[in-house]
Amino acid sequence: MGISSILEQYQMGSVEEVIDKLVDGLVIVNKEGKAVYVSPSYMDIHNVDANAIGKHITDIVGNTRMHIVAKNGIAEKDELQFINGKDAMVSRIPLFSKNGEPNGAMGFIHFHSPDQIKKLNKRIDSLNSRLSKVQELKKIHCNTQYTFDDIVANTPATKMCKRMAMRAAESDATVLLLGESGVGKEVFAHSIHNASSRANGPFIRINCSAIQEELFESELFGYEEGAFTGARRGGKKGKFELAHTGTILLDEIGDMPLSTQVKLLRVVQEQEIEPLGSEKRIKVDVRIIAATNQNLKEFTQTGAFRKDLFYRLNVIAIRIPPLRERQAEIPLLARSIWHRLSLQHGIYHRRLSRATLRLFQQLPWKGNVRELQNVLERCMVLSENDVIEPQDLGNILASSEDSMNGSTAPKENAVAPPVQPLEKAVEQTERAVIANTLKLCSQNRSQAARLLQISRPLLYKKINQYGI
């Protein structure tokens, strides 16, 4: 049913009336430049009547270009035209016949005066200013980039994790994310925050394994001016105060020193902090998400982690399965990551073959999703072919392994190695750095931890892990 029939059926007026309300000063000319339609508003603006139809457009408006657009078929949008003693903004749009030849043009007015344009520009500037402020605040305080849409869940285990996380997001309950390094604990933390009522509040992440033991308290709870030698003038807000009305992610919480665990317990129970050097307590409204790749329950049995804090954090525990337990969803996950990487690097013409995706399912992925993303990024950037086949994957991984082993000679018939090379390099580098630092410090572990800028528990863990 056409527009005319609809307007007539529902008694909404004529097409001409609708057009005149939508478009100001509408005129249509044929390919000879003669007016074939003028709207009532056009008649009022140019002080003409219905007798204008059939006249050449230049006989109606002397400074028009409608006849030129009707002939050359080139649109002229948002142009200035002097009408009734004022500059107006107009557009001239060509019309074409069925065979694609210019066959006429229509023109209409956007703004009658510069004041209207200035008013619109002022409104746009105001909206842009507000948008910039919102984006800046989000950049500073809401440093999250993932939502539940980014979590690929195609196996019963991951589907259950996602459902639990989505239900947890509806409350302020403390969440404990468990899983190996690289499984996506931070992605879950971002998603929970962004789906919660705190989504417009700050999201603050703190890596407990990267803070020196003596700096933990000041980092978490802040300090007053003069609290200690080297304290910043005017003091400093701690992470909990910065996270007020939002969420704080305590990543690698198993590496938090016992002395800090005591004070964290008070924050969890009382929702208040006491900055270093201050005698006052500050109320904070913070949702806590903790994450670890360690077995905290075993830590409580050895005394490395407080039982009372563990039970306070273990309200909603979500164990994210490693990638080797999610092989069925690896192709879907790889495609999702590939799409995100293509946007990041501006590479849209390369894709993964089905055989390569099947090969991905057979690899062990000890580094989990983080390792998968690393391999995909190398394939996207380094591949010489548009379709990534298993041989391409094998060559890229083999050449990377050669580079880390100091060899530049290419391998023939290379196949994908069973272990991702980057993980080996990280282990070798960490082992060497820790061993050299301990030797430099005459095996003084506290001094070595300070030089390495890591906590003593993390250093002990690495020493045991590498058998140093």
Helices and strands as residue ranges (DSSP letters): H 3-9, H 15-22, E 24-30, E 35-38, H 40-46, G 50-52, H 57-60, H 66-72, E 76-83, E 86-96, E 102-111, H 114-141, G 148-150, H 156-169, E 175-178, H 185-194, E 203-207, G 208-210, G 213-215, H 216-221, H 239-242, E 247-251, G 253-255, H 258-270, E 272-273, E 282-283, E 287-292, H 296-302, H 307-313, E 316-319, G 323-325, G 327-329, H 330-345, E 351-352, H 354-362, H 368-382, E 387-388, H 390-404, H 421-440, H 445-452, H 456-466
